[in-house]
Amino acid sequence: MVSGSKKKRMQVFGELYEFNEQLILNLKYNRLSLKKIAEPYKFVGKIIDGEKVLGGEDGAFISEYTENLGKTDASSQIDYLNGRSVLLKKYKEESYEDYKKYSKLYVKIFFLAGVLIAVLLA
């Protein structure tokens, strides 16, 4: 699909936001490993393993985010993750709006192309 990259970006940031929230709760109440928390997510496990799932500025942001995970004590990590939560929410909402806008645009374009082909064939 043409809007596949927009959808992937939306999914990645949605997962990262949810993972971040789970990580904050984990640091407060549990102490599970990052891998264990990342298991239910499709892209987060890949990100933690060092795989690049997005490029450009998004990839740089994700790399910076994961670079600082687990480097300090729990209270410092919670502060860091709370700060990142605001940015992740912004990226999540922005990518959702982007995906929604472009997917509607592509549907309209393909519909018009279909109409144009039908007119030319008639």
MARRO-248721 format. One line per 3 residues: number of its first residue (from 1); their letters; for each residue x, y, z of N, C-alpha, C. Coordinates in Angstrom, 1 decimal. Atoms other than C-alpha are relative to their C-alpha. Example, Ala and Ser with C-alpha at 12.3 -4.5 7.8 and 13.67 -1.06 7.14 Angstrom:
<sites>
1) as) 0.9:-1.2:0.0:12.3:-4.5:7.8:0.9:1.2:0.0 ~ -0.9:-1.1:0.0:13.7:-1.1:7.1:-0.8:1.1:0.8 $
</sites>
This chain:
<sites>
1) mvs) 0.8:-1.2:0.0:0.0:0.0:0.0:0.9:1.2:0.0 ~ -0.8:-1.2:0.2:1.2:3.5:-0.8:0.2:0.7:1.4 ~ -0.2:-0.7:-1.3:0.6:4.8:2.8:0.6:-1.0:1.0 $
4) gsk) -0.6:0.9:-0.9:2.5:1.9:4.3:1.0:0.6:0.9 ~ -1.0:-0.6:-0.8:5.3:4.0:5.6:-0.6:0.9:1.1 ~ 0.8:-0.9:-1.0:2.8:6.4:7.3:-0.6:-0.9:1.1 $
7) kkr) 0.6:0.9:-1.0:1.1:3.4:8.9:1.0:-0.6:0.9 ~ -1.0:0.6:-0.8:4.3:1.9:10.1:0.5:1.1:1.1 ~ -0.4:-1.1:-0.9:5.4:5.3:11.6:-1.1:0.1:1.2 $
10) mqv) 1.1:-0.1:-1.0:2.0:5.5:13.4:0.1:-1.2:1.0 ~ 0.0:1.1:-0.9:2.3:2.0:14.8:1.3:0.0:0.9 ~ -1.2:-0.1:-0.8:5.9:2.5:15.9:-0.1:0.9:1.2 $
13) fge) 0.1:-1.0:-1.1:5.2:5.6:17.9:-1.2:-0.3:0.9 ~ 1.0:0.5:-0.9:2.0:4.2:19.2:0.5:-1.0:1.0 ~ -0.6:1.0:-0.8:3.9:1.2:20.5:1.0:0.6:1.0 $
16) lye) -1.0:-0.6:-0.9:6.7:3.3:21.9:-0.6:0.8:1.2 ~ 0.7:-0.7:-1.0:4.3:5.5:23.8:-0.6:-1.0:1.1 ~ 0.6:1.0:-0.9:2.5:2.4:25.3:1.2:-0.6:0.8 $
19) fne) -1.1:0.6:-0.7:5.9:0.8:26.1:0.6:1.0:1.1 ~ -0.5:-1.0:-0.9:7.1:4.0:27.8:-0.9:0.1:1.3 ~ 0.9:0.0:-1.1:4.0:4.1:30.0:0.2:-1.3:0.9 $
22) qli) -0.2:1.2:-0.7:4.5:0.4:30.9:1.3:0.0:0.7 ~ -1.4:0.0:-0.7:8.2:1.0:31.7:-0.1:0.9:1.2 ~ 0.1:-0.8:-1.2:7.3:3.8:34.1:-0.7:-0.8:1.1 $
25) lnl) 0.6:0.8:-1.0:4.9:1.5:35.9:0.9:-1.1:0.5 ~ -0.9:1.0:-0.4:7.4:-1.2:35.9:1.1:0.5:1.0 ~ -1.1:-0.6:-0.9:10.1:1.0:37.5:-0.6:0.3:1.3 $
28) kyn) 0.7:-0.3:-1.3:7.6:2.0:40.2:-0.3:-1.2:0.8 ~ 0.6:1.1:-0.8:6.2:-1.4:41.1:0.6:-1.3:-0.3 ~ -0.6:1.3:0.3:8.0:-4.3:39.4:1.5:0.1:-0.1 $
31) rls) -1.4:-0.1:0.4:11.5:-4.6:38.0:0.3:-1.1:-1.0 ~ -0.2:0.9:1.1:11.0:-6.7:34.9:1.1:0.6:-1.0 ~ -1.0:-0.4:1.0:13.6:-6.6:32.1:-0.7:0.7:-1.1 $
34) lkk) 0.5:-0.7:1.1:13.2:-4.4:29.1:-0.6:-1.0:-1.0 ~ 0.4:1.0:1.0:12.9:-7.5:26.9:-1.4:-0.5:0.4 ~ 1.3:0.5:-0.4:10.0:-8.8:29.0:-1.1:1.0:-0.2 $
37) iae) 1.1:-1.1:0.2:8.1:-5.5:28.9:-0.2:0.1:-1.5 ~ 0.2:-0.2:1.4:8.7:-5.3:25.1:-0.6:-1.2:-0.7 ~ 0.5:1.2:0.7:7.4:-8.8:24.3:-1.3:0.2:-0.7 $
40) pyk) 1.3:-0.1:0.7:3.8:-7.8:23.5:0.0:0.9:-1.2 ~ 0.0:-1.0:1.0:4.9:-5.2:21.0:0.8:-0.5:-1.2 ~ -0.6:0.4:1.2:5.8:-5.8:17.4:1.3:0.7:-0.3 $
43) fvg) -1.2:-0.7:0.4:8.4:-3.1:16.8:0.9:0.3:1.2 ~ -0.8:-0.4:-1.1:9.7:-2.3:20.3:1.1:-1.0:0.3 ~ -1.1:1.0:-0.1:11.6:-5.6:20.6:1.1:0.2:-1.0 $
46) kii) -1.0:-0.2:1.0:13.3:-4.9:17.4:0.9:1.3:0.3 ~ -0.7:-1.2:-0.3:14.2:-1.4:18.5:1.0:-0.2:1.1 ~ -0.9:0.3:-1.1:15.7:-2.6:21.8:1.1:-0.9:-0.5 $
49) dge) -1.1:0.8:0.6:17.7:-5.2:19.8:1.0:0.8:-0.9 ~ -0.9:-0.9:0.8:19.3:-2.2:17.9:-0.4:0.1:-1.4 ~ 0.4:0.0:1.4:17.4:-2.7:14.7:-0.7:1.4:-0.3 $
52) kvl) 0.6:-1.2:0.4:16.4:0.5:12.8:-1.3:-0.3:-0.6 ~ 1.3:0.2:0.6:12.7:0.5:12.2:-0.5:1.2:-0.8 ~ 0.3:-1.2:0.7:12.4:4.1:11.0:1.3:0.8:-0.3 $
55) gge) -1.2:-0.8:0.4:14.9:6.4:9.3:-0.2:1.5:0.3 ~ 0.0:-1.5:-0.1:15.7:10.1:9.4:-0.1:0.5:1.4 ~ 0.2:-0.6:-1.3:14.7:12.3:12.3:-0.7:-1.0:1.0 $
58) dga) 0.7:1.0:-0.9:12.4:9.6:13.7:0.9:-1.0:0.5 ~ -0.9:1.0:-0.4:15.1:7.1:13.7:1.0:0.5:1.0 ~ -0.9:-0.6:-1.0:17.5:9.5:15.5:-0.7:0.2:1.3 $
61) fis) 0.8:-0.2:-1.2:14.8:10.3:18.1:-0.1:-1.4:0.8 ~ 0.2:1.3:-0.6:14.2:6.6:18.7:1.4:-0.5:0.6 ~ -1.4:0.4:-0.5:18.0:5.9:19.0:0.4:0.7:1.2 $
64) eyt) -0.3:-0.7:-1.2:18.4:8.6:21.5:-0.8:-0.4:1.2 ~ 0.9:0.4:-1.1:15.4:7.4:23.5:0.6:-1.4:0.6 ~ -0.4:1.3:-0.5:16.7:3.8:23.7:1.4:0.0:0.6 $
67) enl) -1.4:-0.1:-0.5:20.3:4.8:24.3:0.0:0.3:1.5 ~ 0.1:-0.4:-1.4:19.3:6.2:27.7:-0.8:-0.9:0.9 ~ 0.8:0.9:-0.8:17.2:3.3:28.9:0.9:-0.9:0.8 $
70) gkt) -0.8:0.8:-0.9:18.6:1.5:31.9:1.4:0.5:0.4 ~ -1.3:-0.5:-0.3:21.6:3.7:32.3:0.2:0.6:1.4 ~ -0.1:-0.7:-1.3:20.7:5.4:35.6:-0.9:-0.8:1.0 $
73) das) 0.8:0.6:-1.1:18.9:4.6:38.9:-1.5:0.2:-0.4 ~ 1.4:0.1:0.4:15.1:4.0:38.9:-0.6:1.4:0.1 ~ 0.7:-1.3:-0.1:14.1:7.5:40.1:0.4:0.9:-1.2 $
76) sqi) -0.4:-0.8:1.1:16.2:9.2:37.4:-0.6:-0.5:-1.3 ~ 0.7:0.6:1.2:14.8:6.8:34.8:-1.4:0.4:-0.1 ~ 1.4:-0.4:0.0:11.3:7.6:35.9:-0.2:1.5:-0.5 $
79) dyl) 0.0:-1.4:0.4:12.0:11.4:35.5:0.3:0.1:-1.5 ~ -0.3:0.0:1.5:13.6:10.7:32.0:-1.2:-0.5:-0.8 ~ 1.1:0.5:0.7:10.7:8.6:30.9:-1.3:0.9:0.0 $
82) ngr) 1.1:-1.0:-0.1:8.1:11.1:32.1:0.2:1.1:-1.0 ~ -0.3:-1.1:0.9:9.9:13.8:30.1:-0.2:-0.5:-1.5 ~ 0.1:0.6:1.3:10.0:11.5:27.0:-1.5:-0.3:-0.3 $
85) svl) 1.4:0.4:0.2:6.3:10.6:27.5:-0.7:1.1:-0.8 ~ 0.7:-1.1:0.7:5.2:14.1:26.4:0.4:0.0:-1.5 ~ -0.5:0.0:1.4:7.4:13.9:23.2:-0.6:-1.2:-0.7 $
88) lkk) 0.6:1.2:0.7:6.2:10.4:22.4:-1.5:0.1:-0.3 ~ 1.4:-0.2:0.3:2.6:11.4:22.8:-0.2:0.9:-1.2 ~ 0.1:-0.9:1.1:3.2:14.3:20.4:0.3:-0.7:-1.3 $
91) yke) -0.3:0.8:1.2:4.9:12.0:17.9:-1.1:-1.0:-0.4 ~ 1.1:1.0:0.2:2.1:9.4:18.3:-1.2:0.7:-0.7 ~ 1.2:-0.8:0.6:-0.7:12.0:17.6:0.3:0.5:-1.3 $
94) esy) -0.4:-0.6:1.3:1.2:13.6:14.8:0.1:-1.1:-1.1 ~ -0.1:1.1:1.0:1.9:10.3:13.0:-1.4:-0.6:-0.3 ~ 1.4:0.5:0.2:-1.8:9.2:13.5:-0.7:1.0:-1.0 $
97) edy) 0.7:-1.0:0.9:-3.0:12.5:11.9:0.6:-0.1:-1.4 ~ -0.7:0.1:1.3:-0.4:12.1:9.1:-0.6:-1.2:-0.8 ~ 0.5:1.3:0.6:-1.6:8.5:8.4:-1.4:0.2:-0.5 $
100) kky) 1.4:-0.2:0.3:-5.2:9.5:8.5:-0.2:0.9:-1.2 ~ 0.1:-0.9:1.1:-4.7:12.4:6.1:0.4:-0.6:-1.3 ~ -0.5:0.5:1.2:-2.6:10.6:3.6:-0.8:-1.3:-0.5 $
103) skl) 0.8:1.1:0.4:-4.7:7.4:3.6:-1.3:0.4:-0.7 ~ 1.2:-0.5:0.6:-7.8:9.4:2.8:0.3:0.6:-1.4 ~ -0.4:-0.6:1.3:-5.9:11.3:0.1:0.2:-1.1:-1.1 $
106) yvk) -0.3:1.1:0.9:-4.7:8.0:-1.5:-1.3:-0.6:-0.5 ~ 1.3:0.6:0.4:-8.2:6.6:-1.5:-0.7:0.9:-1.1 ~ 0.6:-0.9:1.0:-9.5:9.7:-3.3:0.7:0.0:-1.3 $
109) iff) -0.8:0.0:1.2:-6.7:9.7:-5.8:-0.3:-1.3:-0.8 ~ 0.2:1.2:0.7:-7.2:6.0:-6.7:-1.5:-0.1:-0.5 ~ 1.4:-0.1:0.5:-11.0:6.6:-6.9:-0.1:0.8:-1.3 $
112) lag) 0.0:-0.8:1.2:-10.5:9.4:-9.3:0.7:-0.6:-1.2 ~ -0.7:0.7:1.1:-8.0:7.4:-11.3:-0.9:-1.1:-0.6 ~ 1.0:1.0:0.5:-10.6:4.6:-11.6:-1.1:0.6:-0.8 $
115) vli) 1.0:-0.7:0.7:-13.2:7.0:-12.7:0.5:0.5:-1.4 ~ -0.7:-0.5:1.2:-10.8:8.5:-15.3:0.2:-1.2:-1.0 ~ -0.2:1.2:0.8:-10.0:5.0:-16.6:-1.4:-0.5:-0.6 $
118) avl) 1.3:0.4:0.5:-13.7:4.1:-16.8:-0.5:1.0:-1.1 ~ 0.4:-1.0:1.0:-14.4:7.3:-18.7:0.7:-0.2:-1.3 ~ -0.8:0.2:1.2:-11.6:6.7:-21.1:-0.3:-1.3:-0.8 $
121) la) 0.4:1.3:0.6:-12.7:3.1:-21.7:-1.4:0.0:-0.6 ~ 1.4:-0.1:0.4:-16.3:4.1:-22.3:-0.1:0.6:-1.4 $
</sites>
